[in-house]
């Protein structure tokens, strides 16, 4: 049985994502209770120099075109090599498109147990226990994994990013031998998003609009200015997306993206179970709806009964006056 924790630190354009620091900070506190070393893994070209300041004692790196492209087979081989090298008891990764593809395959290859989409981790009896939502967030399960290596994926924004600890880490470049089957599927190109908006799955603040916005023009004049004033990412219900008011990559819900922000503002969204499945674990939910009986109010931290055509401009003006977007 291994010991310690290995954190898979995803990066974008050579820079570690915010989730990397969130997981390292949480892993640092877990290691202090379960023992062992804290190590980090960066796959593809990236700057791993500062990961040691967040608690990692060793940073494993895997470079090369096949790895930086994000090809699942190459990524999986890199993960397997890192686990064999570090011999951890626990492997942590952010719940993302890449880990959803690679971690279940890694679990099968290692014969390891896995808990996905966790929103909390704790140390208990010398092991890590994960808490994950079930049944569209209506219940939570504590997952204990008995295999020698335990794999967990964690939703972004589940933990606050702690301040650097001032430590340092030695970098270890791993040599990964790829097999023919590892490159059966290749990434032939990537298309970068045009805007600078944070992706929904990693956003700390989200403002979502529903079908009652009535048109794409109204959606653009009500929801997007409010999101901009709050420094938030725009989301939408499936009904709004189906009506053509927002793009599919902005859809929140069971058939869209699962989000876990600190603040979620639902504008004219009734609260159907399919939408709740994608945002129920948000820390603070603000619901704006003119129907006082709307189901969304049963799950909201704060509720505003009113017309979004009146409320949203008022909130936008106040947020702009307070300068919230830059705070």
C-alpha positions in Angstrom: 0.0 0.0 0.0 1.3 3.5 -0.9 1.3 6.6 1.2 0.8 10.2 0.7 -1.2 12.1 -2.0 -0.5 12.8 -5.7 -2.4 15.8 -7.1 -2.9 15.9 -10.8 -2.5 19.6 -11.7 -4.1 20.6 -14.9 -2.7 23.5 -16.9 -3.8 25.7 -19.7 -1.4 27.4 -22.1 1.4 26.5 -19.7 -0.2 28.0 -16.6 -1.6 25.7 -13.8 -5.4 26.1 -13.4 -7.0 27.5 -10.3 -8.1 24.0 -9.4 -4.5 22.9 -9.1 -3.9 25.3 -6.2 -7.3 24.4 -4.6 -6.4 20.7 -4.6 -2.9 21.2 -3.4 -4.0 23.4 -0.5 -6.6 20.8 0.5 -4.2 17.9 0.1 -1.7 19.7 2.3 -4.1 19.6 5.2 -5.1 16.0 4.5 -1.4 14.8 4.4 -0.8 16.3 7.8 -3.5 13.9 9.1 -2.9 10.7 7.1 0.9 11.0 6.7 3.1 10.6 3.7 4.4 13.1 1.1 2.5 15.4 -1.1 3.5 15.3 -4.8 2.1 17.0 -7.9 1.9 15.9 -11.5 1.9 18.3 -14.5 1.2 16.7 -17.9 2.2 18.7 -21.0 4.4 21.7 -21.1 3.7 24.0 -18.1 5.3 26.1 -15.4 5.4 23.9 -12.3 7.9 26.1 -10.4 5.5 27.5 -7.9 3.6 24.3 -7.0 6.1 23.5 -4.3 5.1 26.7 -2.5 1.6 25.2 -2.1 2.9 22.1 -0.3 4.2 19.7 -3.0 7.6 18.2 -2.1 8.0 16.7 -5.5 6.6 17.8 -8.9 6.5 15.2 -11.6 6.4 16.5 -15.2 5.6 14.8 -18.4 6.4 16.8 -21.6 5.9 16.1 -25.2 3.6 16.9 -28.1 1.4 13.8 -27.5 0.9 14.7 -23.9 0.3 18.5 -24.3 -2.4 17.7 -27.0 -4.5 16.1 -24.3 -4.9 12.7 -26.1 -6.6 10.4 -23.6 -4.4 7.4 -24.2 -1.2 9.4 -23.7 -2.6 11.1 -20.7 -3.6 7.8 -19.2 -0.1 6.3 -19.7 1.4 9.4 -18.0 -0.9 9.1 -15.1 -0.1 5.4 -14.7 3.6 6.1 -14.8 3.3 8.8 -12.2 1.3 6.6 -9.8 3.9 3.8 -10.2 6.7 6.3 -9.5 5.1 8.2 -6.5 3.3 5.2 -5.0 0.6 7.3 -3.4 -2.3 6.2 -1.3 -4.6 8.8 -2.8 -4.7 10.5 -6.3 -6.7 13.7 -6.6 -7.8 15.5 -9.8 -10.3 18.2 -10.6 -13.6 17.0 -12.1 -13.0 18.1 -15.7 -13.4 16.8 -19.2 -9.9 15.2 -19.2 -10.3 13.4 -15.8 -13.7 12.2 -16.7 -12.1 10.4 -19.6 -8.8 9.3 -18.0 -9.5 8.6 -14.3 -12.1 5.8 -14.8 -9.6 4.1 -17.2 -6.8 4.6 -14.7 -9.0 3.0 -12.0 -9.6 0.0 -14.1 -6.0 -0.3 -15.1 -4.8 -0.1 -11.4 -7.7 -2.1 -10.0 -8.4 0.9 -7.8 -11.6 2.4 -6.3 -12.8 5.8 -7.5 -15.2 8.5 -6.3 -16.1 11.2 -8.8 -17.5 14.7 -8.6 -16.7 15.0 -4.8 -17.5 18.3 -3.1 -15.6 17.6 0.1 -12.7 15.4 1.4 -11.8 14.6 4.9 -9.3 12.4 6.7 -10.7 9.6 8.8 -8.9 6.6 10.3 -5.8 7.3 8.4 -7.6 7.3 5.0 -9.3 9.9 2.9 -13.1 9.9 2.7 -14.9 11.7 -0.1 -18.4 13.2 0.0 -20.3 13.4 -3.3 -23.8 14.4 -4.3 -26.2 11.8 -5.6 -29.7 11.8 -7.2 -29.2 15.2 -8.8 -27.9 16.6 -5.5 -30.9 15.5 -3.4 -28.6 13.3 -1.2 -24.9 13.0 -0.3 -22.8 9.9 0.1 -19.6 9.4 2.0 -17.3 7.2 0.0 -14.7 5.0 1.6 -12.3 3.3 -0.8 -10.6 0.1 0.4 -8.2 -0.4 -2.5 -4.5 0.3 -2.1 -4.8 3.4 -4.2 -7.9 5.6 -4.0 -8.9 8.0 -6.8 -11.0 11.1 -6.3 -12.1 13.8 -8.7 -13.3 17.0 -7.1 -15.6 19.7 -8.4 -13.9 23.1 -8.9 -14.5 25.7 -6.2 -15.1 23.0 -3.5 -12.2 24.3 -1.5 -10.7 27.8 -1.0 -7.2 28.3 -2.4 -4.9 28.7 0.6 -2.0 31.0 0.6 1.4 29.7 -0.4 3.3 27.9 2.4 6.7 29.1 1.3 8.0 25.6 0.6 9.9 24.3 -2.4 9.7 21.2 -4.6 12.2 19.3 -6.6 11.1 18.7 -10.3 11.3 15.1 -11.6 10.9 14.6 -15.3 9.2 11.3 -16.1 10.0 9.2 -19.1 6.8 7.7 -20.4 6.9 5.0 -23.1 3.8 5.1 -25.2 2.3 2.0 -26.9 0.5 1.9 -30.2 -2.9 1.7 -28.6 -2.2 4.8 -26.6 -2.4 6.9 -29.7 -5.4 5.2 -31.3 -7.2 8.5 -30.9 -5.3 11.7 -31.5 -6.1 15.3 -31.0 -5.6 17.0 -34.4 -6.3 20.5 -33.3 -7.8 22.8 -30.7 -9.9 25.8 -30.9 -9.4 28.4 -28.2 -12.4 30.3 -26.9 -12.7 33.8 -28.2 -13.5 35.6 -25.0 -11.7 35.9 -21.7 -14.6 34.6 -19.6 -13.9 31.9 -17.1 -15.4 28.6 -18.1 -18.7 27.8 -16.4 -17.3 24.6 -14.7 -14.6 26.7 -13.0 -16.4 30.0 -12.5 -16.7 31.4 -8.9 -19.7 33.5 -9.8 -22.5 32.7 -12.3 -25.5 34.6 -13.5 -28.0 32.4 -15.4 -31.1 33.4 -17.4 -34.2 31.4 -18.2 -36.9 31.2 -20.9 -38.9 34.2 -19.7 -36.2 36.5 -20.9 -38.3 36.1 -24.1 -35.6 36.9 -26.7 -31.9 36.8 -27.3 -31.8 40.6 -27.3 -33.4 40.7 -23.8 -31.0 38.0 -22.6 -28.1 40.0 -23.9 -29.4 43.2 -22.3 -30.4 41.8 -18.9 -28.2 38.7 -18.1 -24.9 39.6 -19.7 -24.6 43.1 -18.2 -25.4 41.8 -14.8 -22.8 39.1 -15.1 -20.2 41.6 -16.3 -21.0 43.9 -13.4 -20.5 41.1 -11.0 -17.4 39.6 -12.6 -19.4 36.5 -13.3 -19.8 34.0 -16.1 -23.0 33.8 -18.0 -25.2 30.6 -17.7 -28.6 29.6 -19.1 -31.3 27.1 -18.6 -32.0 24.4 -21.2 -35.2 26.2 -22.2 -33.3 29.4 -22.9 -30.7 27.5 -24.9 -33.3 25.6 -26.9 -35.0 28.9 -27.7 -31.8 30.3 -29.1 -31.2 32.9 -26.4 -27.8 31.5 -25.4 -25.3 29.0 -26.7 -25.1 25.4 -25.6 -21.7 25.9 -24.0 -23.6 28.2 -21.5 -26.2 25.7 -20.5 -26.3 24.6 -16.9 -28.0 21.4 -15.9 -28.3 17.7 -16.4 -27.8 18.0 -20.1 -25.4 20.9 -19.8 -22.6 21.7 -17.4 -22.4 20.9 -13.7 -21.2 24.0 -11.8 -20.2 24.6 -8.2 -19.7 28.4 -7.8 -19.6 30.4 -4.6 -22.5 32.5 -6.0 -25.2 31.4 -8.4 -27.9 33.9 -9.5 -30.9 32.3 -11.2 -32.9 34.8 -13.2 -36.4 33.7 -14.2 -35.5 30.0 -13.8 -38.3 27.9 -12.3 -36.0 25.3 -10.7 -36.8 22.1 -12.7 -34.9 19.1 -11.4 -32.8 18.9 -14.5 -31.5 22.4 -13.9 -31.0 21.8 -10.2 -28.9 18.8 -11.0 -26.3 21.2 -12.5 -26.1 23.9 -9.8 -27.6 22.6 -6.5 -24.2 22.4 -4.8 -23.6 26.2 -5.3 -22.6 27.8 -2.0 -25.0 30.7 -2.3 -28.0 30.6 -4.6 -30.0 33.8 -5.3 -33.3 33.3 -7.1 -35.2 36.0 -9.0 -38.6 35.0 -10.1 -42.0 36.8 -10.2 -43.7 33.5 -9.3 -43.5 33.2 -5.5 -44.3 29.5 -5.8 -41.4 28.7 -8.2 -39.6 25.6 -7.0 -36.2 27.4 -7.2 -37.1 29.3 -4.0 -37.0 26.0 -2.0 -33.3 25.7 -2.8 -32.3 29.4 -2.7 -30.3 31.0 0.0 -31.9 34.4 -0.9 -35.0 34.9 -2.9 -36.3 38.0 -4.8 -39.9 37.9 -5.9 -40.1 40.3 -8.8 -39.8 40.8 -12.5 -36.3 40.3 -13.9 -36.9 43.2 -16.3 -37.0 45.5 -13.3 -34.7 43.7 -10.8 -31.8 42.8 -13.1 -31.1 46.5 -14.3 -31.3 47.6 -10.6 -28.7 45.0 -9.5 -26.5 45.8 -12.5 -26.5 49.5 -11.7 -25.7 48.8 -8.0 -22.9 46.3 -8.8 -21.4 48.8 -11.2 -21.6 51.6 -8.6 -19.9 49.3 -6.0 -17.2 48.2 -8.5 -17.9 44.5 -7.6 -16.4 43.1 -10.8 -13.0 44.3 -9.9 -13.2 43.4 -6.2 
